Amino acid sequence: MAHAEFQIPPATGLRVEVYPDYQALSAGAADIIVDELRARPNLLLCTATGSSPVGTYACLAERQRTDPGLFKALRIVKLDEWCGLAADDPGTCEVYLRQHVLDPLCISRDRYLAFWSNPEDPAVECQRVARLLEQEGPIDVCVLGIGLNGHIALNEPGLTLSPHAHIAELTDQSREHVMLKQTNGVVRYGLTLGVADILRSRKILLLVSGASKKEVLARLLTSPIATDFPASLLWLHRDVTVLCDREAAGE
């Protein structure tokens, strides 16, 4: 897959690969995941939702149709979830992952770690997920998108960031997320893995697509590390690949 690379200092672990378009970006991300899966059959893959990774998941589903044995031990952990919605609400991350990842890749219940969207006690639910991740982790490959305000997962900008699974109060901008336009209720909070959980991953793939992400990508590549721009903390990780298309790169 042909791509260009920004000249990032080699001492850092963050690389940027620019692909011609979203389709090529998605195929490139899927290739990386498949390579990792071949080396580690019981790979723990952390899956983001939204428009950025859906093409990557479609490419993986196509691989499953031609080589189903490749995915027979793959494990999935849900990155985050909107809090307060029924599990079958069309706007939940659960429904999204069931449609794009779990069913297409034939992931059984025992190979899936997830926040429930409407727990009786959200704090207890976060503790449960934290314990599961401690037992099953760390994450091998973490797929991320980036919010326009620099959030990763539902770790919103702030004076401090939570390290592990926690309840996140959503910013007004996050409450305008396209997934929430499908919901049957008002969502003010989310449940999310923390920044430390993400940074413990062996490999991170950050998918950035479209002209609307041009400014936030430029900020990621030029701004200092700060909690008011959570994605900047990815510079602290040893192995981050940013896969973007030409529109996001401003080419």
C-alpha contacts under 8 A as a table, 3 or more apart, distances in Angstrom:
res1	aa1	res2	aa2	distance
1	M	24	A	7.58
1	M	28	G	6.78
2	A	19	Y	7.06
3	H	17	E	6.05
3	H	18	V	5.24
3	H	19	Y	5.00
3	H	20	P	7.25
4	A	17	E	5.73
4	A	18	V	5.12
4	A	19	Y	7.07
5	E	15	R	7.37
5	E	16	V	5.51
5	E	17	E	4.87
5	E	18	V	6.20
6	F	15	R	7.33
6	F	16	V	5.68
6	F	17	E	7.13
8	I	12	T	7.42
8	I	14	L	7.31
8	I	15	R	6.54
8	I	16	V	7.86
9	P	12	T	6.00
10	P	13	G	7.33
12	T	235	W	7.00
12	T	236	L	7.93
12	T	238	R	6.72
13	G	235	W	6.89
13	G	236	L	7.65
13	G	237	H	6.01
13	G	238	R	4.10
13	G	239	D	4.67
13	G	240	V	5.81
14	L	234	L	7.53
14	L	235	W	6.12
14	L	237	H	7.43
14	L	238	R	7.12
14	L	239	D	6.17
14	L	240	V	4.64
14	L	241	T	5.87
14	L	242	V	7.25
15	R	240	V	6.26
15	R	241	T	4.92
15	R	242	V	5.97
16	V	241	T	5.88
16	V	242	V	4.58
16	V	243	L	6.02
16	V	244	C	7.43
17	E	241	T	7.21
17	E	242	V	6.08
17	E	243	L	4.98
17	E	244	C	6.30
18	V	25	L	7.75
18	V	243	L	6.10
18	V	244	C	5.03
18	V	245	D	5.36
18	V	246	R	6.20
18	V	249	A	7.00
19	Y	22	Y	7.44
19	Y	24	A	5.93
19	Y	25	L	5.41
19	Y	243	L	7.29
19	Y	244	C	6.11
19	Y	245	D	4.70
19	Y	246	R	6.21
20	P	24	A	6.38
20	P	25	L	7.51
20	P	245	D	5.64
20	P	246	R	5.63
21	D	24	A	5.47
21	D	25	L	6.25
21	D	245	D	4.89
21	D	246	R	6.31
21	D	247	E	7.73
22	Y	25	L	4.95
22	Y	26	S	6.08
22	Y	55	G	7.73
22	Y	209	S	6.41
22	Y	210	G	7.91
22	Y	244	C	7.77
22	Y	245	D	5.78
23	Q	26	S	5.16
23	Q	27	A	6.28
23	Q	55	G	6.79
24	A	27	A	5.09
24	A	28	G	6.08
25	L	28	G	5.09
25	L	29	A	6.27
25	L	56	T	7.96
25	L	207	L	7.93
25	L	243	L	6.25
25	L	244	C	6.37
25	L	245	D	6.28
26	S	29	A	5.21
26	S	30	A	6.21
26	S	53	P	7.18
26	S	55	G	5.16
26	S	56	T	4.28
26	S	59	C	7.07
27	A	30	A	5.08
27	A	31	D	6.13
27	A	55	G	7.69
27	A	56	T	6.16
27	A	59	C	6.16
28	G	31	D	5.11
28	G	32	I	6.48
28	G	243	L	7.95
29	A	32	I	5.24
29	A	33	I	6.42
29	A	56	T	6.15
29	A	205	L	7.38
29	A	243	L	7.27
30	A	33	I	5.10
30	A	34	V	6.08
30	A	56	T	5.37
30	A	57	Y	7.37
30	A	59	C	6.12
30	A	60	L	5.95
31	D	34	V	5.12
31	D	35	D	6.12
32	I	35	D	5.17
32	I	36	E	6.27
33	I	36	E	5.11
33	I	37	L	6.06
33	I	141	V	7.33
34	V	37	L	4.88
34	V	38	R	6.12
34	V	60	L	7.86
35	D	38	R	5.24
35	D	39	A	6.53
36	E	39	A	5.22
36	E	40	R	6.08
36	E	43	L	7.54
36	E	141	V	8.00
37	L	40	R	4.87
37	L	41	P	5.07
37	L	42	N	7.31
37	L	43	L	5.82
37	L	70	L	7.43
37	L	71	F	7.88
37	L	74	L	7.58
38	R	41	P	5.75
38	R	70	L	7.14
40	R	43	L	5.37
41	P	70	L	7.19
41	P	71	F	7.36
41	P	72	K	7.90
41	P	73	A	5.82
41	P	74	L	6.26
42	N	73	A	4.66
42	N	74	L	4.74
42	N	75	R	6.23
43	L	73	A	7.45
43	L	74	L	5.27
43	L	75	R	5.95
43	L	140	D	6.01
43	L	141	V	7.63
44	L	74	L	6.46
44	L	75	R	4.69
44	L	76	I	5.68
44	L	77	V	6.96
44	L	137	G	7.21
44	L	138	P	7.76
44	L	139	I	5.31
44	L	140	D	5.18
44	L	141	V	6.65
45	L	74	L	7.47
45	L	75	R	6.12
45	L	76	I	4.94
45	L	77	V	6.18
45	L	139	I	6.35
45	L	140	D	6.08
45	L	141	V	5.04
45	L	142	C	5.93
45	L	143	V	7.56
46	C	76	I	5.84
46	C	77	V	4.73
46	C	78	K	5.86
46	C	79	L	5.86
46	C	139	I	6.54
46	C	140	D	7.86
46	C	141	V	6.26
46	C	142	C	4.56
46	C	143	V	5.90
47	T	76	I	6.94
47	T	77	V	6.34
47	T	78	K	5.44
47	T	79	L	5.61
47	T	142	C	6.57
47	T	143	V	5.40
47	T	144	L	7.32
48	A	53	P	6.97
48	A	78	K	6.93
48	A	79	L	5.47
48	A	80	D	7.28
48	A	143	V	5.77
48	A	144	L	5.48
48	A	145	G	6.84
48	A	153	A	7.16
49	T	52	S	7.56
49	T	53	P	6.59
49	T	54	V	7.38
49	T	93	C	6.31
49	T	96	Y	6.93
49	T	97	L	7.20
50	G	53	P	6.63
50	G	54	V	6.88
50	G	145	G	7.98
50	G	178	V	7.92
50	G	179	M	6.97
51	S	54	V	5.53
51	S	55	G	7.91
52	S	55	G	7.26
52	S	145	G	6.13
52	S	207	L	6.05
52	S	208	V	6.56
52	S	209	S	6.43
53	P	56	T	5.18
53	P	57	Y	6.36
53	P	143	V	7.62
53	P	144	L	7.84
53	P	145	G	7.37
53	P	207	L	6.77
54	V	57	Y	5.14
54	V	58	A	6.29
54	V	100	H	6.99
55	G	58	A	5.00
55	G	59	C	6.34
56	T	59	C	5.13
56	T	60	L	6.35
57	Y	60	L	4.98
57	Y	61	A	6.13
57	Y	100	H	6.15
57	Y	101	V	6.22
58	A	61	A	5.00
58	A	62	E	6.33
58	A	100	H	6.98
59	C	62	E	5.13
59	C	63	R	6.41
60	L	63	R	4.98
60	L	64	Q	6.23
60	L	105	L	7.65
61	A	64	Q	4.97
61	A	65	R	6.45
61	A	101	V	7.48
61	A	104	P	5.46
61	A	105	L	5.96
62	E	65	R	5.19
62	E	66	T	6.67
63	R	66	T	5.26
63	R	67	D	5.80
63	R	68	P	7.37
64	Q	67	D	5.02
64	Q	68	P	4.42
64	Q	69	G	7.65
64	Q	70	L	7.07
64	Q	71	F	6.79
64	Q	104	P	7.53
64	Q	105	L	6.10
65	R	68	P	5.83
67	D	70	L	5.78
67	D	71	F	8.00
68	P	71	F	5.87
68	P	72	K	6.92
68	P	105	L	7.86
69	G	72	K	5.27
70	L	73	A	7.75
71	F	74	L	5.11
71	F	105	L	6.64
71	F	106	C	7.85
72	K	106	C	7.77
72	K	107	I	7.70
73	A	111	R	7.69
74	L	107	I	7.36
74	L	111	R	7.08
75	R	107	I	7.33
75	R	111	R	4.68
75	R	112	Y	5.93
76	I	107	I	7.71
76	I	111	R	6.26
76	I	112	Y	4.88
76	I	113	L	6.26
77	V	112	Y	5.81
77	V	113	L	4.58
77	V	114	A	5.82
78	K	81	E	7.68
78	K	112	Y	7.86
78	K	113	L	6.33
78	K	114	A	4.96
78	K	115	F	6.89
79	L	114	A	7.86
79	L	153	A	6.36
79	L	192	T	6.18
79	L	193	L	5.91
80	D	93	C	7.37
80	D	115	F	6.96
80	D	153	A	6.14
80	D	154	L	6.67
80	D	190	G	7.14
80	D	191	L	5.51
80	D	192	T	4.13
80	D	193	L	6.25
81	E	92	T	6.73
81	E	93	C	5.51
81	E	94	E	7.46
81	E	115	F	6.43
81	E	116	W	7.44
81	E	117	S	6.01
81	E	190	G	5.67
81	E	191	L	5.21
81	E	192	T	6.41
82	W	85	L	6.95
82	W	92	T	6.24
82	W	93	C	7.03
82	W	117	S	6.05
82	W	187	V	6.81
82	W	189	Y	6.52
82	W	190	G	4.41
82	W	191	L	6.31
83	C	117	S	5.02
83	C	118	N	5.84
83	C	122	P	7.87
83	C	187	V	6.61
83	C	188	R	7.61
83	C	189	Y	5.50
83	C	190	G	4.69
83	C	191	L	6.14
84	G	117	S	5.94
84	G	118	N	4.62
84	G	119	P	7.57
84	G	185	G	7.99
84	G	187	V	6.60
84	G	189	Y	7.77
85	L	89	D	6.26
85	L	92	T	7.00
85	L	117	S	5.61
85	L	118	N	5.41
85	L	183	T	7.72
85	L	184	N	7.63
85	L	185	G	6.83
85	L	187	V	7.71
86	A	89	D	5.24
86	A	92	T	7.96
86	A	117	S	6.41
86	A	118	N	5.83
87	A	92	T	6.80
87	A	94	E	6.56
87	A	95	V	7.33
87	A	116	W	7.03
87	A	117	S	5.71
87	A	118	N	6.86
88	D	92	T	7.29
88	D	94	E	7.57
88	D	95	V	6.27
89	D	92	T	5.72
89	D	95	V	7.11
89	D	183	T	6.24
89	D	184	N	6.85
90	P	95	V	5.98
90	P	96	Y	7.62
90	P	182	Q	6.09
90	P	183	T	6.14
91	G	95	V	7.11
91	G	96	Y	7.54
91	G	179	M	5.14
91	G	180	L	5.52
91	G	181	K	7.29
91	G	182	Q	4.92
91	G	183	T	4.66
91	G	184	N	7.94
92	T	95	V	5.47
92	T	96	Y	6.51
92	T	117	S	7.16
92	T	179	M	7.42
92	T	180	L	7.92
92	T	183	T	7.49
93	C	96	Y	4.94
93	C	97	L	5.98
94	E	97	L	5.25
94	E	98	R	6.01
94	E	116	W	7.93
94	E	117	S	7.62
95	V	98	R	5.05
95	V	99	Q	6.16
96	Y	99	Q	5.23
96	Y	100	H	6.08
96	Y	101	V	7.95
97	L	100	H	5.15
97	L	101	V	5.01
97	L	102	L	5.89
98	R	101	V	5.80
98	R	102	L	4.73
98	R	103	D	5.54
99	Q	102	L	6.77
99	Q	103	D	6.13
99	Q	104	P	7.19
100	H	103	D	7.02
100	H	104	P	6.36
101	V	104	P	5.51
101	V	105	L	5.79
101	V	107	I	7.88
102	L	105	L	5.46
102	L	106	C	5.77
102	L	107	I	4.93
102	L	108	S	7.68
103	D	106	C	4.95
103	D	107	I	6.45
107	I	111	R	6.24
107	I	112	Y	7.01
108	S	111	R	5.45
108	S	112	Y	6.82
109	R	112	Y	5.38
110	D	113	L	7.99
113	L	129	V	7.36
113	L	132	L	7.21
113	L	133	L	7.79
114	A	129	V	6.88
115	F	125	E	6.85
115	F	126	C	7.34
115	F	129	V	6.51
115	F	191	L	6.98
116	W	119	P	5.93
116	W	125	E	7.48
117	S	191	L	7.98
118	N	122	P	7.76
119	P	122	P	5.55
119	P	125	E	6.52
121	D	124	V	5.39
121	D	125	E	6.29
122	P	125	E	4.89
122	P	126	C	6.25
122	P	167	I	6.98
122	P	191	L	7.60
123	A	126	C	5.15
123	A	127	Q	6.40
123	A	166	H	7.01
123	A	167	I	6.81
124	V	127	Q	5.00
124	V	128	R	6.21
125	E	128	R	5.01
125	E	129	V	6.33
126	C	129	V	5.18
126	C	130	A	6.07
126	C	165	A	5.24
126	C	166	H	5.46
126	C	167	I	7.26
126	C	191	L	7.06
126	C	192	T	7.95
127	Q	130	A	5.01
127	Q	131	R	6.22
127	Q	165	A	7.03
127	Q	166	H	7.95
128	R	131	R	5.24
128	R	132	L	6.33
129	V	132	L	5.02
129	V	133	L	6.11
129	V	165	A	6.85
130	A	133	L	5.20
130	A	134	E	6.15
130	A	164	H	6.82
130	A	165	A	5.68
131	R	134	E	5.04
131	R	135	Q	6.27
132	L	135	Q	5.08
132	L	136	E	5.98
132	L	137	G	7.89
133	L	136	E	5.05
133	L	137	G	4.98
133	L	138	P	6.77
134	E	137	G	5.51
134	E	138	P	6.98
137	G	140	D	7.75
138	P	197	D	7.66
138	P	200	R	6.27
138	P	201	S	5.92
138	P	202	R	7.63
139	I	142	C	6.53
139	I	197	D	7.91
139	I	198	I	7.67
139	I	200	R	6.98
139	I	201	S	4.59
139	I	202	R	6.53
140	D	201	S	5.39
140	D	202	R	4.86
140	D	203	K	6.10
141	V	201	S	6.20
141	V	202	R	6.17
141	V	203	K	4.83
141	V	204	I	5.66
141	V	205	L	7.27
142	C	198	I	6.99
142	C	201	S	6.36
142	C	203	K	6.37
142	C	204	I	4.77
142	C	205	L	6.10
143	V	204	I	6.16
143	V	205	L	4.95
143	V	206	L	6.15
143	V	207	L	7.47
144	L	152	I	6.74
144	L	153	A	6.98
144	L	204	I	7.39
144	L	205	L	6.08
144	L	206	L	4.76
144	L	207	L	6.20
145	G	152	I	6.55
145	G	153	A	7.46
145	G	206	L	5.58
145	G	207	L	5.24
145	G	208	V	6.36
146	I	150	G	5.84
146	I	151	H	5.87
146	I	152	I	5.37
146	I	153	A	7.76
146	I	206	L	7.33
146	I	207	L	7.51
146	I	208	V	6.88
146	I	231	A	7.07
147	G	150	G	4.94
147	G	151	H	4.93
147	G	152	I	6.57
147	G	174	S	7.83
147	G	216	V	7.89
148	L	151	H	7.31
148	L	213	K	6.74
148	L	216	V	5.93
149	N	156	E	7.91
149	N	157	P	7.29
149	N	173	Q	7.83
149	N	216	V	7.29
149	N	229	F	6.94
150	G	156	E	7.66
150	G	157	P	7.19
150	G	216	V	6.63
150	G	220	L	7.91
150	G	229	F	4.96
150	G	230	P	5.72
150	G	231	A	5.38
150	G	232	S	7.82
151	H	154	L	6.32
151	H	155	N	5.47
151	H	156	E	4.98
151	H	157	P	6.36
151	H	229	F	6.67
151	H	230	P	5.35
151	H	231	A	6.00
152	I	155	N	5.57
152	I	156	E	7.36
152	I	230	P	6.39
152	I	231	A	5.79
153	A	192	T	6.42
153	A	193	L	7.12
154	L	168	A	6.46
154	L	170	L	7.47
154	L	190	G	6.71
154	L	191	L	7.35
154	L	192	T	5.64
154	L	193	L	7.81
155	N	161	L	6.95
155	N	162	S	7.71
155	N	168	A	6.86
155	N	192	T	7.21
155	N	194	G	6.72
155	N	195	V	7.12
155	N	230	P	6.83
156	E	161	L	7.85
156	E	168	A	7.44
156	E	169	E	7.91
156	E	170	L	7.07
156	E	171	T	7.15
156	E	228	D	7.86
156	E	230	P	6.89
157	P	161	L	7.78
157	P	227	T	5.95
157	P	228	D	4.19
157	P	229	F	5.53
157	P	230	P	5.94
158	G	161	L	6.72
158	G	227	T	5.80
158	G	228	D	4.93
159	L	227	T	6.04
159	L	228	D	6.50
160	T	227	T	6.16
161	L	194	G	7.72
161	L	195	V	7.13
161	L	227	T	6.58
162	S	165	A	7.72
162	S	166	H	7.03
162	S	194	G	5.60
162	S	195	V	6.61
162	S	196	A	7.84
163	P	193	L	7.96
163	P	194	G	4.54
163	P	195	V	5.01
163	P	196	A	4.47
163	P	197	D	6.61
164	H	193	L	5.61
164	H	194	G	3.94
164	H	195	V	6.62
164	H	196	A	6.01
164	H	197	D	5.72
165	A	191	L	7.14
165	A	192	T	5.44
165	A	193	L	4.15
165	A	194	G	5.10
165	A	197	D	7.74
166	H	191	L	5.81
166	H	192	T	5.71
166	H	193	L	6.58
166	H	194	G	6.78
167	I	189	Y	6.72
167	I	190	G	5.78
167	I	191	L	4.77
167	I	192	T	6.61
168	A	189	Y	5.49
168	A	190	G	5.06
168	A	191	L	6.01
168	A	192	T	6.92
169	E	188	R	6.23
169	E	189	Y	4.59
169	E	190	G	6.51
170	L	173	Q	7.88
170	L	174	S	5.82
170	L	175	R	6.27
170	L	188	R	5.63
170	L	189	Y	5.34
170	L	190	G	6.74
171	T	174	S	5.19
171	T	175	R	6.33
172	D	175	R	5.10
172	D	176	E	6.66
173	Q	176	E	5.32
173	Q	177	H	7.19
174	S	177	H	5.30
175	R	180	L	6.90
175	R	187	V	6.97
175	R	188	R	6.96
176	E	180	L	6.77
176	E	181	K	7.41
177	H	180	L	5.55
177	H	181	K	7.09
178	V	181	K	5.39
178	V	182	Q	7.55
179	M	182	Q	5.78
179	M	183	T	7.36
180	L	183	T	5.19
180	L	187	V	7.62
183	T	186	V	7.67
187	V	190	G	7.81
193	L	197	D	6.13
193	L	198	I	7.17
194	G	197	D	5.25
194	G	198	I	6.49
195	V	198	I	5.10
195	V	199	L	6.11
196	A	199	L	5.01
196	A	200	R	6.09
197	D	200	R	5.31
197	D	201	S	7.01
198	I	201	S	5.54
198	I	204	I	7.96
199	L	234	L	7.18
199	L	236	L	7.81
199	L	237	H	6.06
201	S	204	I	6.60
202	R	239	D	7.11
203	K	239	D	5.29
203	K	240	V	6.11
204	I	239	D	6.39
204	I	240	V	4.72
204	I	241	T	6.30
205	L	240	V	5.96
205	L	241	T	5.05
205	L	242	V	5.98
205	L	243	L	7.13
206	L	240	V	7.30
206	L	241	T	6.22
206	L	242	V	4.66
206	L	243	L	6.11
207	L	242	V	6.04
207	L	243	L	5.05
207	L	244	C	5.99
208	V	213	K	6.63
208	V	217	L	7.46
208	V	242	V	7.22
208	V	243	L	6.20
208	V	244	C	4.66
208	V	245	D	7.04
208	V	248	A	6.51
209	S	212	S	7.92
209	S	213	K	6.40
209	S	244	C	5.48
209	S	245	D	5.48
209	S	247	E	6.92
209	S	248	A	5.32
210	G	213	K	5.76
210	G	214	K	7.15
210	G	245	D	6.87
210	G	246	R	7.86
210	G	247	E	5.05
210	G	248	A	4.84
211	A	214	K	5.22
211	A	247	E	4.75
211	A	248	A	4.87
211	A	249	A	7.98
211	A	250	G	7.20
212	S	215	E	7.33
212	S	248	A	7.09
213	K	216	V	5.39
213	K	217	L	6.06
213	K	248	A	5.36
214	K	217	L	5.33
214	K	218	A	6.22
214	K	247	E	6.99
214	K	248	A	4.29
214	K	249	A	5.92
214	K	250	G	6.09
215	E	218	A	5.10
215	E	219	R	6.18
216	V	219	R	5.01
216	V	220	L	6.21
217	L	220	L	5.03
217	L	221	L	6.40
217	L	248	A	7.03
217	L	249	A	7.32
218	A	221	L	5.25
218	A	222	T	6.27
218	A	249	A	7.76
219	R	222	T	5.21
219	R	223	S	5.35
220	L	223	S	5.80
220	L	231	A	6.77
220	L	232	S	5.77
223	S	232	S	7.36
224	P	232	S	6.99
225	I	229	F	7.45
225	I	232	S	4.87
225	I	233	L	5.74
225	I	235	W	7.43
226	A	229	F	5.62
226	A	230	P	6.70
226	A	232	S	6.37
226	A	233	L	7.03
227	T	230	P	5.13
227	T	232	S	7.77
227	T	233	L	7.64
229	F	232	S	5.79
229	F	233	L	7.97
230	P	233	L	5.78
231	A	234	L	5.68
232	S	235	W	5.94
233	L	236	L	5.59
233	L	237	H	7.70
234	L	237	H	5.45
234	L	240	V	7.07
235	W	238	R	7.85
235	W	240	V	7.91
237	H	240	V	6.54
244	C	248	A	6.11
244	C	249	A	6.59
245	D	248	A	5.53
245	D	249	A	6.29
246	R	249	A	4.88
246	R	250	G	5.97
246	R	251	E	5.09
247	E	250	G	5.11
247	E	251	E	6.14
248	A	251	E	7.80
